[in-house]
């Protein structure tokens, strides 16, 4: 069960200007989540991804998380008086333009690039959740704020896990390509790159 599943939708006045603003931003978030989910579903069916024991568990887990979040947000937007198509449809063009370059999979792309693009897309989605959470707080609409915070908590562990696993995926790909590589380099790269995010470094 995701954090989003634990957040129950509540009905509110559907005629207010506040709800129009919340519907717009919620629709934007739904559109972005759906766009990313489509890319993840393609990755889930990719034979190279299936063969990667570091990457595939992340991809399948992320598929379930995003599916749950779409369901939760579609239920939420109805309580705001919006539809699951109107504000979402308006947002699709903008979102597709932002995310398409990140997630349009090219035939032959390595699994490491898939994860890199997933990391980038999830970072964008994390900011969408942060924006929506702040909007909910500012407009004193706690259900929106709570849902956005819950969905953010669902994806942040995945972002961290991707950053930890990418070095191992890269090393495996180099070995598969015939390069002579010390396997311990993956652990070393993970350790060094994770230190870049340490509180002592980021302040």
RARA-V55410 format. One line per field, one symbol per residue. psi: psi as a letter, one per 30 degrees, with the letter a starting at -180 (. if undefined). Layout:
psi=???
This chain:
psi=kleeffjkkkklkgfleefeeeeeeeeeeeeeeeeeeeeeeeeffkeeeefjfeeeeeeeeeeeeeeeeeeeeeeefeffgllgedfeeefeeeeeeefefefjkkkfkleeeeeeeeeeeeeeeeeeeeeeeeeeeeghieeeeeeeeeeefefeeeeeeefefeeeeeeeeeeffgkjkjffeeeeeeeeeeffgkefef.
